[in-house]
Amino acid sequence: MVATSLNSKEYLLEKYSRASSNLKELEELGCTIVHKVDARTMSEHHFLKGKCFDRIVFNFPLFGIAYHVSVVSGFFKNARKMVTQNGEVHVTQKRVQLMKLINLAFKAKFLFFGSNPFNEEDYPGYINKKGHGKECDETFSIGDSRTFKFLRDVDFPDLGV
Ligand SMILES: C[S@@+](CC[C@H](N)C(=O)[O-])C[C@H]1O[C@@H](n2cnc3c(N)ncnc32)[C@H](O)[C@@H]1O
C-alpha cells in the first residue's frame, strides 16, 4: 500500500496534531508513504511513474468549486494511467455531488458501478479533516457520504471515423 499527501512531511508534522503517530503507525504496518504528490500530476511523480495499483482511493476531495473540479478531473485522468486492467478507483464524498463526479469520471473513461455507505466505524482511528486553511486539523460533518466506485472503461481502438 502507498499512502500519499499533497503537502510535505514537515508541513504535516507542523499542522496536524496526530501526523507523527499516524505516519509511524502506517510505516510499522508496512505502508510506503510519499509526500508532495499532486493528484493532478501523480502519474508523472518520480516514485509513482510506471507503477500500477488495483485500488486508487481519494477520500473527501472537497474544496472550492473550481479547484475541486480541477483536482477531481485531474485525479481521474492520472488514475486512468495508474490503475490495473480490472482495478477500481474509489472516491468518498457526499451523495449530493454524485452526478458531477460521474461526469468527471466518464471524461477520463471510468464507469460508475456502485457505492457503499461510508461508516467511520469501519476505519478505527480515522478522523476526517478539513485539510486546508487555518482550521486544517479540524474535522467536519460527513453527513450522508458514500464511497463511489469506478471501473476502467474498455479501450476501443481509434478507427479514425
Ligand atoms: C477535505 S480534505 C480531506 C482529507 C482526508 N482525505 C480526509 O479524509 O480527512 C481534502 C484533502 O485534499 C488534499 N488536496 C487538495 N488538493 C490536492 C491535490 N491537488 N492533490 C492531492 N491532494 C489534494 C488536501 O491536502 C486535503 O488533505
The ligand as an SDF file (V2000), in Angstrom:
LIG
                    3D

 27 29  0  0  0  0  0  0  0  0999 V2000
  -11.2840   17.8120    2.8580 C   0  0  0  0  0  0  0  0  0  0  0  0
   -9.5900   17.3140    2.9680 S   0  0  0  0  0  0  0  0  0  0  0  0
   -9.7680   15.5490    3.2280 C   0  0  0  0  0  0  0  0  0  0  0  0
   -8.5560   14.9840    3.8460 C   0  0  0  0  0  0  0  0  0  0  0  0
   -8.5820   13.4580    4.0650 C   0  0  0  0  0  0  0  0  0  0  0  0
   -8.5740   12.7520    2.7890 N   0  0  0  0  0  0  0  0  0  0  0  0
   -9.7270   13.0280    4.9160 C   0  0  0  0  0  0  0  0  0  0  0  0
  -10.4530   12.1120    4.5220 O   0  0  0  0  0  0  0  0  0  0  0  0
   -9.8860   13.5760    6.0190 O   0  0  0  0  0  0  0  0  0  0  0  0
   -9.0720   17.4540    1.2800 C   0  0  0  0  0  0  0  0  0  0  0  0
   -7.6570   16.9680    1.0540 C   0  0  0  0  0  0  0  0  0  0  0  0
   -7.3430   17.0980   -0.3330 O   0  0  0  0  0  0  0  0  0  0  0  0
   -5.9680   17.3850   -0.4280 C   0  0  0  0  0  0  0  0  0  0  0  0
   -5.6960   18.0190   -1.7280 N   0  0  0  0  0  0  0  0  0  0  0  0
   -6.0270   19.2610   -2.1280 C   0  0  0  0  0  0  0  0  0  0  0  0
   -5.5750   19.4860   -3.3900 N   0  0  0  0  0  0  0  0  0  0  0  0
   -4.9500   18.3500   -3.7720 C   0  0  0  0  0  0  0  0  0  0  0  0
   -4.2440   17.9760   -4.9520 C   0  0  0  0  0  0  0  0  0  0  0  0
   -4.1110   18.8090   -5.9800 N   0  0  0  0  0  0  0  0  0  0  0  0
   -3.6980   16.7340   -4.9860 N   0  0  0  0  0  0  0  0  0  0  0  0
   -3.8140   15.8860   -3.9340 C   0  0  0  0  0  0  0  0  0  0  0  0
   -4.4730   16.1840   -2.8080 N   0  0  0  0  0  0  0  0  0  0  0  0
   -5.0230   17.4050   -2.7140 C   0  0  0  0  0  0  0  0  0  0  0  0
   -5.6920   18.3180    0.7350 C   0  0  0  0  0  0  0  0  0  0  0  0
   -4.3290   18.2640    1.0750 O   0  0  0  0  0  0  0  0  0  0  0  0
   -6.5930   17.7280    1.8150 C   0  0  0  0  0  0  0  0  0  0  0  0
   -5.8610   16.8240    2.5920 O   0  0  0  0  0  0  0  0  0  0  0  0
  1  2  1  0
  2  3  1  0
  2 10  1  0
  3  4  1  0
  4  5  1  0
  5  6  1  0
  5  7  1  0
  7  8  2  0
  7  9  1  0
 10 11  1  0
 11 12  1  0
 11 26  1  0
 12 13  1  0
 13 14  1  0
 13 24  1  0
 14 15  1  0
 14 23  1  0
 15 16  2  0
 16 17  1  0
 17 18  1  0
 17 23  2  0
 18 19  1  0
 18 20  2  0
 20 21  1  0
 21 22  2  0
 22 23  1  0
 24 25  1  0
 24 26  1  0
 26 27  1  0
M  CHG  2   2   1   9  -1
M  END
$$$$
